[in-house]
Amino acid sequence: MLSDSNALKASTTQGNKGELESLIEEHDFQKMTTESYQYMLKRMKADLISSQLRSQELKDSFKSKSDILSDESDKQRRAKQERIQAKMKLDKIMMEIEMDQRERQERIQSL
């Protein structure tokens, strides 16, 4: 009876040890999985921040280049307007000169 009791205790102890080892192994696996997840999450956050910084740099660069384009377009537009106005003034002066010459010729002919 005593040996049966000892055998039962030994069997229970072996079962408990096996269960404990199984639980420790499962815990270690879960811990490793959690650490892996935390590492991936940390990398994803770092990548997100890096992407956001790059995006902001590109937006700033785009805005700067858009401003430069706008300024240059305005300069070209003003230069073209000035050329057109100068041509119109020249044409007007040429017409006035031509009219003056006609008037002189008419006066000369009338004399």
C-alpha positions as CSV (number, residue, x, y, z in Angstrom):
1,M,0.0,0.0,0.0
2,L,2.8,2.3,0.8
3,S,4.6,1.5,-2.4
4,D,1.3,2.1,-4.3
5,S,1.1,5.5,-2.6
6,N,4.7,6.3,-3.5
7,A,4.2,5.2,-7.1
8,L,1.1,7.4,-7.3
9,K,3.0,10.3,-5.9
10,A,5.9,9.7,-8.3
11,S,3.6,9.4,-11.2
12,T,1.8,12.6,-10.2
13,T,5.1,14.4,-9.7
14,Q,6.3,13.3,-13.2
15,G,2.9,14.5,-14.7
16,N,3.2,17.8,-12.9
17,K,6.9,18.2,-14.1
18,G,5.8,17.4,-17.6
19,E,3.0,19.9,-17.5
20,L,5.3,22.5,-15.9
21,E,7.8,22.0,-18.6
22,S,5.1,22.2,-21.3
23,L,3.8,25.5,-19.7
24,I,7.4,26.9,-19.5
25,E,8.0,26.0,-23.1
26,E,4.7,27.6,-24.2
27,H,5.5,30.7,-22.1
28,D,8.9,31.0,-23.7
29,F,7.3,30.7,-27.1
30,Q,4.7,33.3,-26.3
31,K,7.4,35.6,-24.9
32,M,9.5,35.2,-28.0
33,T,6.4,35.9,-30.2
34,T,5.6,39.0,-28.2
35,E,9.2,40.2,-28.4
36,S,9.2,39.6,-32.2
37,Y,5.9,41.5,-32.5
38,Q,7.3,44.4,-30.4
39,Y,10.4,44.6,-32.6
40,M,8.3,44.6,-35.8
41,L,6.0,47.3,-34.3
42,K,9.0,49.4,-33.4
43,R,10.5,49.1,-36.9
44,M,7.1,49.9,-38.5
45,K,6.9,53.1,-36.3
46,A,10.4,54.1,-37.3
47,D,9.6,53.4,-41.0
48,L,6.4,55.5,-40.7
49,I,8.3,58.4,-39.2
50,S,11.0,58.1,-41.9
51,S,8.3,58.1,-44.6
52,Q,6.5,61.0,-43.1
53,L,9.7,63.0,-42.9
54,R,10.5,62.2,-46.6
55,S,7.0,63.1,-47.6
56,Q,7.3,66.5,-45.8
57,E,10.7,67.1,-47.5
58,L,9.1,66.3,-50.9
59,K,6.1,68.6,-50.2
60,D,8.4,71.4,-49.2
61,S,10.6,70.9,-52.3
62,F,7.4,70.9,-54.5
63,K,6.1,74.1,-52.9
64,S,9.5,75.8,-53.4
65,K,9.7,74.7,-57.0
66,S,6.1,75.7,-57.6
67,D,6.8,79.2,-56.2
68,I,9.9,79.5,-58.4
69,L,7.9,78.4,-61.4
70,S,5.2,81.0,-60.6
71,D,7.7,83.8,-60.2
72,E,9.4,82.9,-63.4
73,S,6.1,82.7,-65.3
74,D,5.2,86.1,-63.9
75,K,8.5,87.5,-65.1
76,Q,8.0,86.1,-68.6
77,R,4.5,87.4,-68.7
78,R,5.6,90.9,-67.7
79,A,8.4,90.8,-70.2
80,K,6.1,89.8,-73.0
81,Q,3.6,92.5,-72.1
82,E,6.4,95.1,-72.1
83,R,7.5,93.9,-75.5
84,I,3.9,94.1,-76.9
85,Q,3.4,97.6,-75.4
86,A,6.8,98.7,-76.8
87,K,5.8,97.4,-80.2
88,M,2.4,99.1,-80.0
89,K,4.1,102.4,-79.1
90,L,6.6,102.0,-81.9
91,D,3.7,101.3,-84.4
92,K,1.8,104.3,-83.1
93,I,4.9,106.6,-83.5
94,M,5.5,105.2,-87.0
95,M,1.9,105.9,-87.9
96,E,2.3,109.5,-86.5
97,I,5.5,110.0,-88.5
98,E,3.8,108.7,-91.6
99,M,0.8,111.0,-91.1
100,D,3.2,114.0,-90.5
101,Q,5.0,113.2,-93.7
102,R,1.7,113.0,-95.7
103,E,0.6,116.3,-94.2
104,R,4.0,117.9,-95.2
105,Q,3.7,116.5,-98.7
106,E,0.2,117.8,-99.0
107,R,1.3,121.2,-97.9
108,I,4.2,121.2,-100.3
109,Q,1.9,120.2,-103.1
110,S,-0.6,122.8,-102.2
111,L,2.0,125.5,-102.5
